[in-house]
Amino acid sequence: MGDKKKLFMTYYEPVHARFERFCKARSYGVCDFNDLMHDTLIIAFEQFDTLKNKEAFLSFLFSITNKVHANFRRKNKPMSFSEVTGIENSPDHTFSIEKNFQHDELYEALNKLPIDYRNCIILFEIAGFSIKETAEIQECTIDALKQRLSRGRKMLVEALSEKTTNTIAV
């Protein structure tokens, strides 16, 4: 058991920060990101022996995260932004009400996107993966990924514009 834990941690430690950013963005409005990370890591550790290509460890984590997230979504009602924890613990110590509001709007708009577009934007724009890495994780070609990013960004701008227009109209 000790060797498995050491090997697992060898693969996990280099990807922890990216995995955490992905979970923070993915969990918005559905569950606490710590719960999402915890449940994902437990399942990943239990199934670690089934992973044939250890180089695909991060993709392995993301696929489990998406399944765990779907289970949270089915079981729980959506949370409000004030119930979501973790964003205030970001490295940016100048967190303010204005930033809180901006995060709220962004994550609300992201949740309106189809899952492939949402994950693509989260991986590339928020988690900081390269185009090539994001394409590998999404199991698509680089051209397909670029198309998803383009369409996803347009949908995101439209969703954010609608929110701004509705706010101004009130």
N, C-alpha and C positions, 0 to 999 in steps of 0.2 A: 504494500500500500504506500509506503514511504517513497519508493522509487517512482511510482505513478504520479504522486503528488509533485515531486521535484521536476519530473519531465513536463507535467502539465504547466507548472509555474514557469518553466523555461520558455514555453511557447506563449504563455499569457502575459507575462510582464512587459515585453516589448510592445504589445498592442493594447495595453490597458487604457491609455489616454484616449485613443481613437474609439475603442469600444465604449468607454464611458460617455463620450460626446454623442455617439450614435444612440445609446440608450436614453440619454437626456432628451434628445430631439424626438425620438420614436415614442417615448412614453407619455408625452404631453397630453393631458386631458383624459387619460385612460387609467394610469397607475403611477405610483411613485417610481422614479427611475432606479432607486436602490433596490426595490423589490424586483423589478425587471432584470437588473443585473444579477442579483442573487439567484433568482430562479433559473436564469440562463446558465450561470456558472455551475450550479449543482447538476443540471442535466448534462452540460458539456463534460464535466468531470466524469460522470457516470458512463457516458458514451464515448469517452476519449479513446478507448481501445478500438472502437469501430472506425475511427478516422484513418483512412488508408494513406492519404497524402497530407502529412503534417504541415506542408507549406500552405495548405488551404485552411489553416486553423481559424483565421479571422472570418472567412466565409462560413465556416462551420458554426462559429459563434453567432454570426448575423442570421443565419437560417434558423437557428434555435430561438434567437431573440424574436424573430417574426412570428414563430409559432406560439411562444409564450405570450407575446403581446396580443395575438388573436384570442387566446384563451382568456386573458384579462378582460378584453373587450366584450367577449360573450358573457362573462360572469358578472361584470360590474357596470354600473352606470357611469357615464363620463364625469370626470372631475372638473371642477372649476380651476382656473389658474391659481387662485389663492391657496388651493389645497395641494398643488404640485410643489414638491420640495426639491431643493438641490440647485436650482438656478441661482439663488442668492449666494451659494457657496462657490460661485465661479471665481477664477483668479482675478477678475476685474473687481477691485474693492470699491469702485465708485458706483456700485449698484444703486439705482434710484427708482423712484416711482415711475419716471418716464421710461426707463429701460424695462421695467417690469411690464408696462403697458405695451412697449414695442415687442417684447418676447411673446406676450399674450396674442397680439395680432398676427405675428409671424406663424406661431404654432397653430393657431386657429386656421389660418389660410393653408398651411401645409396639410392639415388634416382633411381638407376638402379635396386634395389632389388624389388621383388614382394611385394605388399602392406602388406601382413601378416608378412612377414619376416622383412620388414622395421620397421613396428610399434612395433614388438616384440623387436627388437634390441634397438629402441629408448626408449621404456618403461623400459627395463631391464638395459641396459648399460648406457644410457644418463640420463634418468629421475630418475633412482635409485630405481625402484620398485623391490620387492622381486619376486622370481619365482612364489610363490603362488598368489601374487597380480596381476602380469602380466598375469597369466593364467586366473584369474577371469575377468580381463579387456578384454582379447582377447576371452573370452568365450570358452575356450578349457581346456583339461586336463593338468596336470602338465607334463606328459610324452610327450604329443603333443607339449607343449611349449618348452620343452628341445630339442626336435627334430627340431623345427623351429629355435631356437637359434643356434643350431649346424650347420644346413644347411645355415642359414642366415650369420653366421660368415664366413663360407667357401666361400660363394658367395661374401661377402664383401672383404675378403682377395684377391680373384681372381680379383675383380674389381680394387682394389688398386694396385695389382701387375701389371695388364695391364697398368694402368696409369703410374706406375714407369717405366715399360719396354718401353712404348711409349715415355716417356720423355727422357730416356737415349738414345734411338735410334735417336732422333732428334739431 
